[in-house]
Every structure is written in structure tokens, then in C-alpha cells.
Amino acid sequence: MENHWQQLWNGRTINFDELNAQDERRLISELKRIVGWDFKNSHVDVDEFRREYEYLKTNLRVDGGSVFEVGCGTGANLYFFRKDGFKVGGSDYAQNLLDVAEKVIGAENFVECIAGEASQLPTETKYDAVFAAAVFYYFPDTAYVEEVLNLMVAKAKSSVGLLRMLDAATEQDYLAYRRANTKNYDELYKDLPKLFLSKKFFEDYASRNSLTVAFPKHHMPGFWNEQFNFDCFLYKN
């Protein structure tokens, strides 16, 4: 999936002083900033990321064991899981982001740390749950989405979680918002397309694959994008 998004993530700047900080809030803030939580209209308190972790853990239905994150970036989500004693693995197509994740979590603490395309995810090593957060809208089309979903389901023993997917039902509202709040939005993002998906796509996928599907409500105060997103969890029966 070679596109301009990959070039963007490979070029993100990293503040190593913040990564070395003893203050966990500063550390999490930097891990999230590197992967895009620096949009000018976002005012998310760092504590909300810990609450999001608890939400994710609850809806993955895990309370220990192992988790794998597709598109793990700098490892902010996996940091919380590892701190709570989970075995963790992750993948991303930006090696510089994985380098940060290994620095923060410790390379020795990863079951797997895989650089590469989500569509080439190896499935031999299984985890209790597999998830991705704010990743699917970078995929080129629904065929690629289904390809990745098949791998995630194969890699998961019990559940798959998908956070912050752009809702096809709000596409026009999303574009209007971005154009109103980002000068020359269409020109700036002409080579950075985003994929909008419908809940029905996942309902149909779950039906075809004998999975149970749920769309819990996720509230993150201060996050501008929340109104355009939905989450999806798939459970093996």
C-alpha cells in the first residue's frame, strides 16, 4: 500500500527529551503527538488516553493475556497493555515509529514487532485479541480492508477491535468541517485520501464469517474527530 501517507509518517519528528522523561504524562503526550494528535482543534487531556485504554480492554473482553496492534505506531496503546502485564505484539509500515515503540516498551518485551504492510501480516503467532486504532481510513479501498480483516481474525483467538473509523454516513459533514478549519484543505490533502466505511460493511462481514459484531459508543472529550467516527468489535463465537 505505497502512498503519500507512508511518506508522511516516515517523516514525523521525534522529541527524544520527552521520550526520556520520567513523567508518564509527558511520555504519552509525545507518543501520541508523533502519530498525529497535534491537530490544532484537538484539546484532549492526556488522561483520556488511559481511559481509552480501559475502554479498549473492556470491549476486547481481555483482562490479561496477549494483544496485538495493527498500525501500532509509537506503541502508546501497547505501552498501557504491557504496563498491566499483557504480552504484546505490534506492526506498522513506518520503521521510525516502531523504533520509538521498541525504545519505550523495550524490544525484548515484544512477542513480535513487525515492519511491513498490514496486508502481509503473519498469522502463525496468535493473541487473545487483535486491534487497530485510527488505521483503516488510510487503506486504499474495501478490498484491502477485508484482506486485513481476514488476517486480524485469523491472528486473534477471541476478539478483534477497530477504533476510530471514518463513518461513510458523515463523509460530507467531515469534509465540510475540514475545509472550514484547514486553509486550502483540498490542495493540502489531494494526495492524502481517506477511506470512509459503513457499519453495514462490518455487519455483512461478521455475518459471512460467523462473528458477532458490536458498535459501542466511545466518548473522548475534546477530540474534534469524534463526531465522524465509529468503533467496531468482532467476537468469535
Summary of the structure (lengths in Angstrom):
residues: 237
radius of gyration: 17.0
end to end distance: 31.5
largest distance: 48.5
contacts: 724
relative contact order: 0.15
helix: 47%
strand: 21%
